[in-house]
Amino acid sequence: MATEMTMDTLVAYKTDFESGCAEFLSRYPDSELYAPVRYLMGLGGKRLRPALVLAACEACGGQKAQALPAALAVELFHNFTLMHDDIMDDAPLRRGHATVHEKWNDNLSILSGDALHVMSCEALLDAPAEALPDLMRTFHRTALEVCEGQEQDMAFESREEVALDEYMEMIRLKTSVLLAASLRMGGRSAGSREETLDALYEFGLHVGLAFQLQDDYLDAFGDPEKFGKQVGGDILSDKKTFLLIRALEKAHGADYDALRSELGQKKEGKVGRVLDLYRRLGVDSELRDAMAGQVALAEGALARFEQSKSGALQGSKAAVSLLHGVAAMVTERLS
């Protein structure tokens, strides 16, 4: 498992963020428009993205207070996407509780989501003045990329075939770019130079891809007692993941026919049969190798980050250790 120090540091950053978030939300009136915002933000979550904003800032020699506006912007935007995604997916639950549109209604959920997006932009306006133009460019470019990724993901649902490189580009946009932007924005809040920011961004991009590939793996092969859910949800919904895409690319003859016959069906034993096909085709090993490759690329970017820091930016050892620990969490969670 991830080291105790990594988890303790994450908890400390999360605590700092929650305090700042509560103070920020107190600016807004206690009205029906903002009730869903406070509800969703109150459901908590890992808060990995804002923690990485704060950690990147400290790793670059800055103070957490400099990066709190960027941390708020990133997490508020992330929750805005969740609020609207839940409507599109008609999802009943979020973090074990009723989704906003289930608790209220679709119209208020859309409107509150829009307000949450605006609030994320307002939060960023409190960032250090010299960093603000670049932070705004990074934030808004990333927001559009996340929308592009969501559109691609929806389009894949109606397509019979999706290439692996298309899938990797979709998860880069939908998931990884916001993690990468979190790190870059944290470093920029500390006043870091471009070389350092590029290394932080690349680190986040590869860590984000590794985490998404990990999700694909654990949904199929995870221990339900260890990870708190039944395996095979992606298989039952015929979701186009790394595993299904590669299996369809590799399968021939009887294996291809068997896999195709499972799609669009929910017959008893489907998950087990598809998992057997995945193992026979070796796509489970390919996915683990792909995860390891992304972690290696992330660690290489982190090494360049540490080399790029100027003497004036000594950074926080705990923050740098956290970045190393986050990369390690991907493979450790599979053991």
Residue pairs with C-beta under 8 A, 6 or more apart in sequence:
1 332
1 333
2 325
2 328
2 329
2 332
2 333
3 325
3 328
5 318
5 321
5 325
6 321
6 322
6 324
6 325
6 326
6 328
6 329
9 55
9 318
9 319
9 321
9 322
9 325
10 48
10 51
10 322
13 47
13 50
13 51
13 54
13 55
13 64
13 322
14 46
14 47
14 50
14 51
16 54
16 64
16 68
17 47
17 50
17 51
17 54
17 68
17 71
17 72
17 75
18 47
20 68
20 71
20 72
21 41
21 72
21 75
24 72
24 123
25 34
25 37
25 38
25 41
28 34
28 37
28 119
32 108
33 108
33 111
33 112
33 115
34 112
34 115
35 104
35 112
36 83
36 100
36 103
36 104
36 108
36 109
36 112
37 79
37 112
37 115
37 116
37 119
39 100
39 103
40 79
40 82
40 83
40 94
40 100
40 116
41 76
41 79
43 94
43 95
43 97
44 95
45 95
47 75
48 179
48 326
49 71
49 74
49 75
49 78
49 178
49 179
49 182
50 71
50 72
50 74
50 75
50 182
51 71
51 322
52 179
52 182
52 183
52 186
52 204
52 323
52 326
53 67
53 70
53 71
53 74
53 182
53 183
53 185
53 186
53 189
54 64
54 67
54 68
54 71
54 186
54 319
55 186
55 316
55 319
55 322
55 323
56 67
56 182
56 183
56 184
56 185
56 186
56 187
56 190
56 200
56 319
56 323
57 63
57 64
57 66
57 67
57 70
57 186
57 187
57 189
57 190
57 319
58 64
58 67
58 190
58 315
58 316
58 318
58 319
59 186
59 187
59 305
59 315
59 316
59 319
59 320
59 323
60 186
60 187
60 190
60 191
60 192
60 196
60 309
60 313
60 315
61 190
61 309
61 312
61 313
61 314
61 315
61 316
62 186
62 189
62 190
62 191
63 190
66 127
66 128
66 189
66 190
67 185
67 186
67 189
67 190
68 126
69 123
69 124
69 125
69 126
69 127
69 189
70 124
70 127
70 135
70 139
70 182
70 185
70 186
70 188
70 189
71 182
71 186
72 120
72 123
72 124
73 120
73 121
73 123
73 124
73 135
73 139
73 185
74 120
74 139
74 178
74 181
74 182
74 185
76 116
76 117
76 119
76 120
76 123
77 116
77 117
77 120
77 139
77 143
77 146
77 178
78 178
79 116
80 113
80 116
80 117
80 120
81 146
81 150
82 94
83 99
83 100
83 101
83 109
83 112
83 113
83 116
84 109
84 110
84 113
85 91
85 150
86 94
86 99
86 100
86 101
86 109
87 101
87 106
87 109
87 110
87 113
88 150
88 154
91 99
92 98
92 99
92 102
93 99
94 100
99 109
100 108
100 109
100 112
100 113
101 109
104 112
120 139
121 139
124 132
124 135
124 136
124 139
125 132
127 135
127 189
128 189
128 191
130 191
131 188
131 189
131 191
134 188
135 185
135 188
135 189
138 181
138 184
138 185
138 188
139 181
139 185
142 177
142 178
142 180
142 181
145 173
145 177
146 173
146 174
146 177
146 178
148 173
149 170
149 171
149 172
149 173
149 174
149 175
149 177
150 174
152 166
152 169
152 170
152 173
152 174
153 170
153 174
156 162
156 166
156 167
156 170
156 240
157 240
159 240
161 248
162 240
162 245
163 245
164 242
164 245
164 246
164 249
167 240
167 241
167 242
167 245
168 209
171 208
171 209
171 212
171 213
172 205
172 208
172 209
175 208
175 209
175 211
175 212
176 204
176 205
176 206
176 207
176 208
176 209
176 212
177 205
177 208
178 208
179 204
179 205
179 207
179 208
179 211
180 200
180 201
180 202
180 203
180 204
180 205
180 208
181 201
181 204
182 204
183 200
183 201
183 203
183 204
184 197
184 200
184 201
184 204
186 200
187 196
187 197
187 200
188 197
190 313
192 200
192 309
192 313
193 308
193 310
195 308
196 305
196 308
196 309
196 313
199 301
199 302
199 304
199 305
199 308
200 301
200 305
202 297
202 298
202 301
202 304
203 298
203 301
203 302
203 305
203 323
203 327
206 294
206 295
206 297
206 298
206 301
207 294
207 295
207 298
207 326
207 327
207 330
209 294
210 291
210 294
210 295
210 298
210 327
210 330
211 330
213 242
213 287
213 290
213 291
213 294
214 291
214 330
214 333
214 334
216 234
216 241
216 242
216 243
216 287
217 243
217 284
217 287
217 288
217 291
217 334
218 227
218 231
218 333
218 334
219 231
219 232
219 233
219 234
219 235
219 241
220 231
220 232
220 234
220 235
220 241
220 243
220 275
220 278
220 284
221 231
221 275
221 284
222 229
222 231
224 230
224 231
231 271
232 270
232 271
232 274
232 275
233 239
234 241
234 243
234 244
235 244
235 270
235 271
235 274
235 275
236 266
236 270
236 271
238 244
238 263
238 264
242 283
242 286
242 287
242 290
243 278
243 283
243 284
243 287
246 281
246 283
246 286
246 287
247 259
247 277
247 278
247 281
247 283
248 256
248 259
248 260
250 281
250 282
250 283
251 258
251 259
251 277
251 281
255 277
255 280
255 281
258 273
258 277
259 274
259 277
262 270
262 273
262 274
278 284
288 334
291 330
291 331
291 334
292 331
294 330
295 327
295 328
295 330
295 331
298 327
299 324
299 327
302 323
302 324
302 327
305 323
306 320
309 315
